[in-house]
Amino acid sequence: MIERGMKPPQLDFNKFAADFSRAGKPDIFEELAQKMKFAGKFEVSNVVARWAEMVKKRVQRRDPIDNGGQ
């Protein structure tokens, strides 16, 4: 419980996003966005959904391109 005069812990969302994208689990952000939307936190849901798109693009760029077995 946060008492008077205390500040809530700050979460570094950029580090959070980077850790999940390095782990190869970009789908976690889509799930998180959906859960936030169901909980009524629409602004947070939109931000997390944008992260999901950004991470997907990063993962696609990082994956090796198949050159037909060459």
N, C-alpha and C positions, 0 to 999 in steps of 0.2 A: 504494500500500500504506500502511496506517495503521501508524505505528510507535508504540513505547511512549510514553505521555504525550500522544499526539495524540487529538483528539476527531473523530468523524466529522462531516461537514457536516450541518447540520440543514436539513430541507426543510420549508418552510411549506406544509403541505397545504391550508390554507384558501385561500391565494393561488393555489396550483396548481389547485384546483377552480374558483375564480372565473375564472381565465384561460381554462380550457377551456370553461366554460359561456358566457363572453362570445364565444368564438370560434364558438359554435354547434355544438359537437361533444360532446354529452352521451353519445353511445354509446361514447366512448373509455373511460369508467369501467366500463361493463359488460364490455368486452373485457379491461380490466385486472383486474377482479375474477375473471373466468373463468380468466385465466392464472395468477393468484395461487392460485386453488383447485387448479388442475392441479399447481402446484409444491408443494402441501402447506401453504401458508400460509393456513389457514382463517380465522384471526382477522382478518388483513389483508384477506382477500377479503370478509368480512362488512362491514367498515368501508367499503371501496370500493363495495360494492354499495349500501349506504345512501346514499353520496354520489351514486351514479348516479340513485337514486330522487329525491333532493332536487333535483338539477340538472334532471331531466326535468320536475318540477313547476314549477320556476322558468321553464324555457323555454316551457312551455305557458301559464303566466300572462302571459309577456312577449309572446308571439305575438299579433298583432292578431286580433280575432274577426271572422269573415266575417258580415256582416249581410245577405246575400242581394243584394249589388250596390247597396246604397243609398248 
